[in-house]
């Protein structure tokens, strides 16, 4: 099996070339985010499947176009497409999501375009925030960086962290995690 691609452009190029590993990686990294959002916003699991598949088809066709330039992450782009498709479906069903539209816009396409751009901007801001958090984690140093990643990214229990990092019990590991988190907040807020 091939290893996952490392950059967004490599991932997009692999998708354009029809590499199954790219499609699987995109699904693995993004499906749960889109489906979770959709279910919270009135959709079903079946809607999520259909919507994500449609978003993937759009992304695939865009990836085929040599003129297409991705200016955000693949995940951000897919999420924005998915939201756009969902709101468009709701609009067709006469359940227009008023909060998303600019009421001064006169044309449906113009309102939808505004909504789409707002989604991309919000996700780019969130991505910048995550990049800043990653930079703060890098400044944090060991073992704090590894402890926080084990807890938040790998969903390890305090029992597992205590065993992995040599703490005598989960309470000691938990105390260390809180100290690390406090240091991370201080670094992050100073950036």
N, CA, C and O of each residue as an XYZ file, in Angstrom:
764
protein
N       0.838     -1.192      0.000
C       0.000      0.000      0.000
C       0.868      1.235      0.000
O       1.900      1.281      0.669
N       0.451      2.229     -0.746
C       1.223      3.459     -0.821
C       1.033      4.268      0.450
O       0.012      4.150      1.127
N       2.025      5.091      0.769
C       1.907      5.938      1.949
C       1.059      7.161      1.620
O       0.968      7.560      0.459
N       0.432      7.764      2.648
C      -0.388      8.939      2.393
C       0.458     10.077      1.818
O       1.642     10.210      2.130
N      -0.169     10.887      0.981
C       0.550     12.026      0.417
C       0.721     13.078      1.496
O      -0.048     13.134      2.456
N       1.744     13.918      1.328
C       2.099     14.835      2.397
C       1.597     16.258      2.194
O       1.279     16.925      3.178
N       1.514     16.739      0.995
C       1.072     18.121      0.800
C      -0.282     18.135      0.101
O      -0.702     17.163     -0.526
N      -0.935     19.263      0.234
C      -2.254     19.424     -0.393
C      -2.145     19.307     -1.921
O      -3.000     18.696     -2.562
N      -1.101     19.888     -2.492
C      -0.939     19.826     -3.949
C      -0.662     18.395     -4.412
O      -1.172     17.968     -5.448
N       0.149     17.650     -3.642
C       0.403     16.252     -3.984
C      -0.883     15.440     -3.892
O      -1.153     14.586     -4.736
N      -1.666     15.717     -2.862
C      -2.931     15.015     -2.675
C      -3.878     15.299     -3.833
O      -4.523     14.386     -4.349
N      -3.964     16.554     -4.241
C      -4.823     16.949     -5.356
C      -4.336     16.312     -6.659
O      -5.146     15.836     -7.455
N      -3.022     16.299     -6.882
C      -2.465     15.688     -8.093
C      -2.732     14.183     -8.106
O      -3.056     13.615     -9.149
N      -2.596     13.543     -6.952
C      -2.860     12.109     -6.865
C      -4.333     11.817     -7.138
O      -4.663     10.826     -7.791
N      -5.211     12.675     -6.641
C      -6.644     12.520     -6.914
C      -6.915     12.672     -8.402
O      -7.661     11.887     -8.988
N      -6.307     13.686     -9.011
C      -6.490     13.933    -10.445
C      -6.013     12.738    -11.275
O      -6.573     12.446    -12.332
N      -4.977     12.053    -10.790
C      -4.450     10.874    -11.489
C      -5.234      9.602    -11.176
O      -4.902      8.523    -11.666
N      -6.278      9.736    -10.356
C      -7.132      8.593    -10.045
C      -6.527      7.608     -9.064
O      -6.912      6.439     -9.040
N      -5.583      8.068     -8.256
C      -4.961      7.166     -7.287
C      -5.923      6.911     -6.124
O      -6.350      7.835     -5.433
N      -6.240      5.667     -5.935
C      -7.205      5.277     -4.901
C      -6.754      5.716     -3.507
O      -7.582      6.103     -2.682
N      -5.462      5.659     -3.242
C      -4.946      6.039     -1.928
C      -5.281      7.503     -1.613
O      -5.527      7.840     -0.455
N      -5.293      8.360     -2.613
C      -5.636      9.772     -2.400
C      -7.111      9.908     -2.031
O      -7.465     10.636     -1.104
N      -7.959      9.202     -2.763
C      -9.393      9.241     -2.468
C      -9.655      8.727     -1.059
O     -10.424      9.329     -0.310
N      -9.018      7.617     -0.698
C      -9.195      7.051      0.638
C      -8.714      8.010      1.723
O      -9.353      8.152      2.766
N      -7.579      8.667      1.468
C      -7.044      9.608      2.446
C      -7.989     10.792      2.628
O      -8.226     11.230      3.754
N      -8.520     11.301      1.547
C      -9.449     12.429      1.624
C     -10.699     12.024      2.400
O     -11.169     12.771      3.258
N     -11.230     10.855      2.103
C     -12.401     10.366      2.847
C     -12.071     10.230      4.333
O     -12.815     10.709      5.188
N     -10.965      9.582      4.627
C     -10.581      9.320      6.018
C     -10.409     10.622      6.801
O     -10.798     10.702      7.966
N      -9.832     11.632      6.169
C      -9.533     12.878      6.869
C     -10.716     13.831      6.945
O     -10.741     14.700      7.816
N     -11.699     13.695      6.056
C     -12.723     14.730      5.969
C     -14.168     14.274      6.107
O     -15.031     15.082      6.447
N     -14.452     13.007      5.854
C     -15.847     12.572      5.856
C     -16.535     12.817      7.197
O     -17.654     13.327      7.238
N     -15.869     12.455      8.291
C     -16.504     12.591      9.603
C     -16.796     14.050      9.951
O     -17.765     14.329     10.658
N     -15.988     14.970      9.476
C     -16.213     16.393      9.738
C     -17.468     16.858      9.008
O     -18.335     17.505      9.595
N     -17.556     16.524      7.729
C     -18.709     16.923      6.927
C     -19.972     16.246      7.431
O     -21.000     16.903      7.592
N     -19.913     14.951      7.683
C     -21.120     14.239      8.116
C     -21.570     14.722      9.494
O     -22.769     14.842      9.744
N     -20.629     14.997     10.382
C     -20.988     15.517     11.708
C     -21.690     16.850     11.602
O     -22.700     17.078     12.268
N     -21.165     17.736     10.768
C     -21.781     19.044     10.582
C     -23.168     18.888      9.975
O     -24.114     19.545     10.409
N     -23.294     18.021      8.973
C     -24.564     17.849      8.282
C     -25.642     17.325      9.220
O     -26.771     17.816      9.197
N     -25.313     16.342     10.040
C     -26.286     15.780     10.979
C     -26.718     16.843     11.993
O     -27.889     16.905     12.367
N     -25.773     17.680     12.440
C     -26.113     18.759     13.378
C     -27.001     19.816     12.721
O     -27.685     20.573     13.410
N     -26.988     19.866     11.402
C     -27.760     20.877     10.687
C     -28.951     20.283      9.928
O     -29.330     20.776      8.865
N     -29.530     19.226     10.484
C     -30.779     18.705      9.969
C     -30.687     17.599      8.949
O     -31.718     17.155      8.446
N     -29.507     17.139      8.623
C     -29.358     16.078      7.641
C     -29.303     14.706      8.292
O     -29.213     14.587      9.514
N     -29.356     13.693      7.477
C     -29.270     12.312      7.956
C     -27.926     11.720      7.529
O     -27.173     12.347      6.785
N     -27.638     10.532      7.997
C     -26.411      9.839      7.594
C     -26.436      9.572      6.089
O     -25.403      9.644      5.424
N     -27.607      9.268      5.563
C     -27.753      9.040      4.124
C     -27.489     10.330      3.335
O     -26.840     10.309      2.289
N     -28.005     11.456      3.858
C     -27.730     12.750      3.233
C     -26.226     13.019      3.210
O     -25.681     13.504      2.218
N     -25.570     12.692      4.323
C     -24.122     12.919      4.430
C     -23.369     12.106      3.391
O     -22.445     12.608      2.752
N     -23.764     10.850      3.223
C     -23.118     10.004      2.220
C     -23.264     10.601      0.822
O     -22.292     10.717      0.076
N     -24.494     10.975      0.484
C     -24.772     11.528     -0.841
C     -24.039     12.849     -1.064
O     -23.428     13.072     -2.109
N     -24.115     13.708     -0.069
C     -23.518     15.033     -0.178
C     -22.000     14.950     -0.309
O     -21.409     15.636     -1.143
N     -21.370     14.113      0.510
C     -19.915     14.007      0.456
C     -19.477     13.412     -0.880
O     -18.475     13.831     -1.460
N     -20.234     12.440     -1.357
C     -19.913     11.840     -2.660
C     -19.993     12.906     -3.753
O     -19.127     12.971     -4.626
N     -21.035     13.739     -3.703
C     -21.184     14.797     -4.699
C     -20.040     15.815     -4.598
O     -19.521     16.280     -5.614
N     -19.657     16.151     -3.370
C     -18.534     17.078     -3.165
C     -17.234     16.479     -3.698
O     -16.415     17.191     -4.279
N     -17.044     15.175     -3.503
C     -15.846     14.504     -4.016
C     -15.819     14.528     -5.545
O     -14.760     14.705     -6.147
N     -16.975     14.352     -6.166
C     -17.048     14.404     -7.633
C     -16.657     15.803     -8.120
O     -15.927     15.944     -9.102
N     -17.144     16.824     -7.431
C     -16.793     18.200     -7.799
C     -15.298     18.420     -7.632
O     -14.647     18.974     -8.518
N     -14.748     17.988     -6.495
C     -13.311     18.138     -6.260
C     -12.508     17.394     -7.318
O     -11.519     17.921     -7.828
N     -12.922     16.179     -7.651
C     -12.226     15.397     -8.667
C     -12.239     16.122    -10.010
O     -11.215     16.193    -10.689
N     -13.400     16.659    -10.394
C     -13.466     17.355    -11.681
C     -12.619     18.629    -11.661
O     -11.999     18.982    -12.664
N     -12.594     19.314    -10.520
C     -11.736     20.504    -10.404
C     -10.262     20.109    -10.491
O      -9.463     20.805    -11.118
N      -9.910     18.994     -9.861
C      -8.518     18.533     -9.870
C      -8.063     18.187    -11.282
O      -6.876     18.289    -11.594
N      -8.995     17.779    -12.135
C      -8.683     17.446    -13.522
C      -8.340     18.689    -14.347
O      -7.632     18.597    -15.349
N      -8.840     19.841    -13.925
C      -8.643     21.097    -14.648
C      -7.258     21.662    -14.323
O      -6.971     21.974    -13.167
N      -6.407     21.793    -15.332
C      -5.043     22.291    -15.115
C      -5.014     23.742    -14.646
O      -4.038     24.177    -14.036
N      -6.071     24.488    -14.926
C      -6.154     25.895    -14.513
C      -6.546     26.051    -13.039
O      -6.343     27.118    -12.459
N      -7.097     25.015    -12.438
C      -7.576     25.082    -11.057
C      -6.412     25.185    -10.089
O      -5.463     24.404    -10.152
N      -6.495     26.160     -9.192
C      -5.488     26.349     -8.151
C      -6.187     26.352     -6.807
O      -7.055     27.188     -6.556
N      -5.820     25.435     -5.954
C      -6.397     25.343     -4.625
C      -5.716     26.364     -3.722
O      -4.495     26.346     -3.572
N      -6.505     27.256     -3.120
C      -5.945     28.305     -2.270
C      -6.168     28.035     -0.790
O      -5.836     28.867      0.055
N      -6.735     26.865     -0.472
C      -6.950     26.462      0.910
C      -6.691     24.961      0.978
O      -6.292     24.358     -0.018
N      -6.907     24.367      2.112
C      -6.686     22.915      2.207
C      -7.799     22.168      1.490
O      -8.881     22.709      1.266
N      -7.524     20.930      1.136
C      -8.528     20.087      0.496
C      -9.736     19.953      1.422
O     -10.876     20.007      0.962
N      -9.498     19.780      2.709
C     -10.585     19.645      3.675
C     -11.458     20.880      3.737
O     -12.684     20.773      3.783
N     -10.841     22.054      3.738
C     -11.591     23.306      3.766
C     -12.436     23.438      2.510
O     -13.600     23.833      2.573
N     -11.852     23.108      1.383
C     -12.562     23.200      0.111
C     -13.755     22.238      0.087
O     -14.858     22.618     -0.306
N     -13.526     20.996      0.508
C     -14.609     20.009      0.537
C     -15.719     20.421      1.489
O     -16.900     20.264      1.178
N     -15.344     20.947      2.646
C     -16.337     21.377      3.619
C     -17.178     22.517      3.057
O     -18.400     22.522      3.206
N     -16.533     23.474      2.418
C     -17.265     24.600      1.824
C     -18.196     24.120      0.713
O     -19.339     24.569      0.628
N     -17.722     23.224     -0.126
C     -18.576     22.672     -1.188
C     -19.770     21.952     -0.566
O     -20.906     22.131     -1.005
N     -19.514     21.153      0.442
C     -20.578     20.379      1.085
C     -21.625     21.296      1.705
O     -22.826     21.068      1.557
N     -21.166     22.329      2.398
C     -22.120     23.272      2.986
C     -22.938     23.955      1.895
O     -24.153     24.109      2.018
N     -22.269     24.353      0.849
C     -22.958     25.004     -0.264
C     -24.029     24.073     -0.843
O     -25.160     24.497     -1.080
N     -23.672     22.816     -1.069
C     -24.624     21.854     -1.624
C     -25.796     21.620     -0.675
O     -26.941     21.505     -1.114
N     -25.513     21.549      0.615
C     -26.571     21.312      1.586
C     -27.539     22.495      1.639
O     -28.756     22.308      1.634
N     -26.993     23.715      1.691
C     -27.861     24.894      1.731
C     -28.658     25.035      0.441
O     -29.808     25.474      0.460
N     -28.052     24.668     -0.661
C     -28.763     24.714     -1.932
C     -29.930     23.722     -1.918
O     -31.020     24.030     -2.400
N     -29.691     22.530     -1.361
C     -30.756     21.531     -1.261
C     -31.867     22.024     -0.339
O     -33.047     21.865     -0.650
N     -31.502     22.611      0.776
C     -32.506     23.145      1.696
C     -33.319     24.252      1.032
O     -34.533     24.342      1.211
N     -32.640     25.079      0.276
C     -33.327     26.169     -0.420
C     -34.347     25.608     -1.403
O     -35.466     26.112     -1.498
N     -33.966     24.579     -2.125
C     -34.890     23.949     -3.070
C     -36.093     23.370     -2.346
O     -37.184     23.310     -2.912
N     -35.910     22.949     -1.121
C     -37.004     22.386     -0.332
C     -37.752     23.470      0.445
O     -38.548     23.163      1.333
N     -37.499     24.727      0.112
C     -38.145     25.881      0.746
C     -37.850     26.007      2.231
O     -38.674     26.506      2.997
N     -36.677     25.556      2.628
C     -36.225     25.766      4.004
C     -34.942     26.572      3.946
O     -33.898     26.119      4.415
N     -35.014     27.759      3.377
C     -33.846     28.596      3.145
C     -33.167     28.972      4.454
O     -33.836     29.501      5.341
N     -31.869     28.724      4.617
C     -31.143     29.094      5.834
C     -30.843     30.595      5.844
O     -29.817     31.034      5.324
N     -31.728     31.358      6.427
C     -31.672     32.815      6.378
C     -30.365     33.369      6.929
O     -29.825     34.330      6.380
N     -29.853     32.788      7.992
C     -28.665     33.338      8.643
C     -27.448     33.353      7.728
O     -26.529     34.144      7.943
N     -27.423     32.509      6.730
C     -26.256     32.415      5.879
C     -26.267     33.446      4.760
O     -25.208     33.821      4.255
N     -27.439     33.905      4.370
C     -27.540     34.769      3.205
C     -27.437     36.239      3.550
O     -27.830     36.670      4.634
N     -26.912     36.987      2.628
C     -26.877     38.435      2.710
C     -28.201     38.919      2.123
O     -28.431     38.790      0.920
N     -29.060     39.469      2.955
C     -30.396     39.852      2.503
C     -30.388     40.990      1.494
O     -31.400     41.228      0.835
N     -29.272     41.698      1.355
C     -29.204     42.775      0.370
C     -28.927     42.228     -1.028
O     -29.124     42.930     -2.019
N     -28.473     40.988     -1.110
C     -28.214     40.391     -2.423
C     -29.547     40.100     -3.102
O     -30.488     39.635     -2.459
N     -29.626     40.374     -4.401
C     -30.890     40.220     -5.108
C     -30.974     38.928     -5.887
O     -32.075     38.445     -6.148
N     -29.889     38.373     -6.254
C     -29.867     37.178     -7.080
C     -29.470     35.973     -6.236
O     -28.556     36.061     -5.416
N     -30.156     34.844     -6.435
C     -29.861     33.639     -5.655
C     -28.398     33.228     -5.800
O     -27.758     32.865     -4.813
N     -27.869     33.281     -7.008
C     -26.473     32.904     -7.220
C     -25.529     33.836     -6.473
O     -24.504     33.400     -5.949
N     -25.877     35.117     -6.425
C     -25.036     36.074     -5.716
C     -25.043     35.758     -4.216
O     -23.997     35.796     -3.568
N     -26.231     35.443     -3.662
C     -26.319     35.095     -2.242
C     -25.543     33.810     -1.960
O     -24.835     33.715     -0.957
N     -25.674     32.831     -2.837
C     -24.974     31.571     -2.667
C     -23.468     31.788     -2.757
O     -22.709     31.187     -1.997
N     -23.030     32.645     -3.680
C     -21.608     32.968     -3.812
C     -21.067     33.616     -2.559
O     -19.952     33.322     -2.128
N     -21.869     34.513     -1.967
C     -21.454     35.161     -0.728
C     -21.317     34.119      0.375
O     -20.349     34.128      1.135
N     -22.293     33.222      0.454
C     -22.253     32.172      1.480
C     -21.021     31.292      1.303
O     -20.350     30.954      2.278
N     -20.731     30.927      0.082
C     -19.590     30.072     -0.220
C     -18.291     30.763      0.183
O     -17.431     30.150      0.816
N     -18.147     32.031     -0.180
C     -16.935     32.783      0.169
C     -16.807     32.945      1.684
O     -15.704     32.861      2.223
N     -17.926     33.176      2.375
C     -17.896     33.289      3.831
C     -17.411     31.991      4.464
O     -16.620     32.010      5.407
N     -17.889     30.863      3.940
C     -17.469     29.564      4.460
C     -15.973     29.370      4.283
O     -15.284     28.948      5.212
N     -15.473     29.673      3.107
C     -14.041     29.502      2.844
C     -13.225     30.418      3.752
O     -12.215     29.995      4.314
N     -13.658     31.674      3.898
C     -12.934     32.605      4.768
C     -12.917     32.125      6.213
O     -11.885     32.193      6.880
N     -14.048     31.643      6.694
C     -14.109     31.147      8.077
C     -13.183     29.952      8.267
O     -12.511     29.842      9.292
N     -13.146     29.067      7.291
C     -12.285     27.894      7.417
C     -10.813     28.250      7.257
O      -9.959     27.619      7.880
N     -10.503     29.242      6.441
C      -9.110     29.671      6.327
C      -8.641     30.300      7.636
O      -7.497     30.107      8.048
N      -9.536     31.060      8.294
C      -9.185     31.633      9.596
C      -8.958     30.528     10.624
O      -8.017     30.589     11.415
N      -9.823     29.523     10.606
C      -9.681     28.403     11.536
C      -8.379     27.656     11.257
O      -7.683     27.243     12.185
N      -8.054     27.485      9.971
C      -6.817     26.802      9.611
C      -5.594     27.589     10.085
O      -4.625     26.999     10.564
N      -5.635     28.913      9.955
C      -4.537     29.748     10.437
C      -4.391     29.593     11.953
O      -3.279     29.551     12.480
N      -5.519     29.511     12.636
C      -5.513     29.317     14.084
C      -4.844     27.978     14.432
O      -4.043     27.905     15.364
N      -5.179     26.922     13.675
C      -4.575     25.610     13.929
C      -3.083     25.622     13.615
O      -2.300     24.970     14.306
N      -2.685     26.350     12.588
C      -1.261     26.447     12.277
C      -0.518     27.161     13.403
O       0.601     26.787     13.753
N      -1.145     28.188     13.964
C      -0.552     28.904     15.089
C      -0.449     27.974     16.298
O       0.543     28.009     17.027
N      -1.463     27.149     16.510
C      -1.439     26.190     17.604
C      -0.327     25.163     17.398
O       0.356     24.794     18.354
N      -0.137     24.698     16.159
C       0.953     23.765     15.869
C       2.312     24.406     16.142
O       3.215     23.757     16.670
N       2.454     25.679     15.783
C       3.709     26.390     16.041
C       3.959     26.494     17.546
O       5.088     26.335     18.009
N       2.899     26.761     18.296
C       3.028     26.831     19.757
C       3.407     25.465     20.325
O       4.224     25.379     21.242
N       2.820     24.407     19.788
C       3.172     23.053     20.226
C       4.636     22.749     19.952
O       5.309     22.116     20.765
N       5.128     23.202     18.800
C       6.536     22.978     18.470
C       7.457     23.704     19.449
O       8.529     23.197     19.781
N       7.048     24.884     19.912
C       7.848     25.647     20.874
C       7.775     25.042     22.276
O       8.661     25.266     23.101
N       6.732     24.288     22.535
C       6.495     23.736     23.864
C       7.589     22.774     24.300
O       7.990     22.781     25.463
N       8.068     21.961     23.396
C       9.129     21.010     23.730
C       8.591     19.730     24.332
O       7.393     19.573     24.567
N       9.520     18.820     24.573
C       9.180     17.498     25.115
C       9.291     17.518     26.631
O      10.048     18.336     27.154
N       8.602     16.687     27.351
C       7.620     15.700     26.921
C       6.218     16.278     26.722
O       5.297     15.565     26.325
N       6.066     17.569     26.999
C       4.729     18.178     26.928
C       4.075     18.001     25.555
O       2.901     17.643     25.463
N       4.828     18.248     24.510
C       4.267     18.126     23.163
C       3.710     16.716     22.939
O       2.597     16.555     22.440
N       4.477     15.718     23.305
C       4.053     14.328     23.101
C       2.877     13.947     23.996
O       1.990     13.203     23.575
N       2.867     14.446     25.211
C       1.759     14.147     26.124
C       0.457     14.737     25.586
O      -0.571     14.059     25.557
N       0.502     15.996     25.161
C      -0.716     16.632     24.647
C      -1.183     15.994     23.349
O      -2.385     15.833     23.137
N      -0.258     15.633     22.484
C      -0.654     14.963     21.235
C      -1.243     13.583     21.527
O      -2.209     13.166     20.889
N      -0.657     12.884     22.489
C      -1.180     11.563     22.853
C      -2.617     11.687     23.367
O      -3.477     10.873     23.029
N      -2.865     12.701     24.177
C      -4.193     12.862     24.764
C      -5.212     13.397     23.749
O      -6.302     12.840     23.613
N      -4.862     14.468     23.041
C      -5.832     15.132     22.168
C      -5.894     14.568     20.749
O      -6.975     14.514     20.162
N      -4.777     14.154     20.195
C      -4.777     13.663     18.813
C      -4.967     12.156     18.728
O      -5.645     11.655     17.831
N      -4.366     11.443     19.666
C      -4.425      9.978     19.611
C      -5.488      9.410     20.539
O      -5.680      8.196     20.592
N      -6.184     10.283     21.275
C      -7.263      9.886     22.190
C      -6.834      8.812     23.193
O      -7.599      7.901     23.509
N      -5.612      8.933     23.681
C      -5.138      7.973     24.681
C      -5.688      8.355     26.058
O      -5.875      9.532     26.365
N      -5.938      7.345     26.865
C      -6.426      7.582     28.227
C      -5.252      8.012     29.112
O      -4.088      7.862     28.740
N      -5.583      8.546     30.282
C      -4.525      8.950     31.203
C      -3.751      7.717     31.694
O      -2.560      7.810     31.991
N      -4.420      6.580     31.778
C      -3.769      5.322     32.147
C      -2.693      4.974     31.116
O      -1.570      4.626     31.481
N      -3.037      5.068     29.837
C      -2.084      4.763     28.766
C      -0.931      5.759     28.762
O       0.225      5.377     28.581
N      -1.246      7.028     28.959
C      -0.203      8.066     28.976
C       0.748      7.839     30.147
O       1.963      7.971     29.998
N       0.199      7.498     31.306
C       1.051      7.216     32.472
C       2.017      6.079     32.164
O       3.201      6.150     32.497
N       1.505      5.037     31.530
C       2.365      3.888     31.190
C       3.396      4.263     30.125
O       4.565      3.896     30.241
N       2.974      4.986     29.097
C       3.868      5.349     27.999
C       4.982      6.301     28.431
O       6.100      6.219     27.923
N       4.680      7.214     29.377
C       5.646      8.245     29.741
C       6.307      8.006     31.097
O       7.059      8.848     31.587
N       6.021      6.857     31.693
C       6.708      6.484     32.925
C       6.201      7.161     34.187
O       6.950      7.267     35.158
N       4.962      7.622     34.210
C       4.403      8.208     35.432
C       3.908      7.079     36.326
O       3.491      6.030     35.835
N       3.954      7.294     37.635
C       3.592      6.230     38.568
C       2.106      5.914     38.553
O       1.713      4.786     38.849
N       1.274      6.892     38.215
C      -0.172      6.641     38.144
C      -0.834      7.669     37.225
O      -0.210      8.669     36.869
N      -2.087      7.434     36.838
C      -2.787      8.345     35.929
C      -2.957      9.760     36.493
O      -2.992     10.730     35.736
N      -3.063      9.876     37.820
C      -3.222     11.211     38.417
C      -1.980     12.072     38.194
O      -2.089     13.269     37.928
N      -0.802     11.459     38.304
C       0.440     12.206     38.047
C       0.517     12.629     36.577
O       0.939     13.742     36.264
N       0.110     11.737     35.691
C       0.101     12.065     34.263
C      -0.886     13.199     33.984
O      -0.610     14.092     33.182
N      -2.032     13.154     34.650
C      -3.052     14.198     34.472
C      -2.537     15.553     34.960
O      -2.761     16.576     34.314
N      -1.851     15.553     36.092
C      -1.265     16.788     36.617
C      -0.255     17.357     35.633
O      -0.236     18.562     35.380
N       0.583     16.489     35.079
C       1.575     16.937     34.095
C       0.890     17.472     32.844
O       1.333     18.470     32.276
N      -0.185     16.820     32.409
C      -0.922     17.276     31.218
C      -1.464     18.684     31.449
O      -1.377     19.529     30.559
N      -2.020     18.947     32.624
C      -2.552     20.279     32.924
C      -1.445     21.333     32.951
O      -1.637     22.452     32.476
N      -0.288     20.973     33.509
C       0.847     21.910     33.504
C       1.286     22.210     32.069
O       1.578     23.355     31.724
N       1.328     21.164     31.239
C       1.713     21.337     29.833
C       0.702     22.213     29.101
O       1.075     23.071     28.301
N      -0.568     21.990     29.380
C      -1.623     22.770     28.746
C      -1.522     24.241     29.146
O      -1.724     25.125     28.314
N      -1.213     24.504     30.402
C      -1.047     25.880     30.870
C       0.132     26.548     30.158
O       0.041     27.710     29.762
N       1.235     25.817     29.995
C       2.396     26.352     29.271
C       2.058     26.619     27.811
O       2.470     27.632     27.247
N       1.298     25.694     27.196
C       0.894     25.866     25.797
C       0.036     27.114     25.640
O       0.233     27.889     24.705
N      -0.915     27.312     26.547
C      -1.764     28.517     26.483
C      -0.934     29.789     26.559
O      -1.180     30.754     25.835
N       0.054     29.773     27.448
C       0.907     30.949     27.631
C       1.693     31.241     26.349
O       1.784     32.393     25.927
N       2.256     30.205     25.733
C       2.999     30.371     24.475
C       2.064     30.837     23.375
O       2.395     31.758     22.628
N       0.903     30.214     23.268
C      -0.062     30.541     22.211
C      -0.529     31.992     22.344
O      -0.604     32.707     21.345
N      -0.838     32.427     23.547
C      -1.322     33.804     23.763
C      -0.238     34.842     23.532
O      -0.540     35.998     23.235
N       1.030     34.441     23.667
C       2.145     35.366     23.439
C       2.456     35.538     21.950
O       3.190     36.451     21.572
N       1.906     34.674     21.115
C       2.200     34.724     19.667
C       1.451     35.867     19.012
O       1.569     36.071     17.804
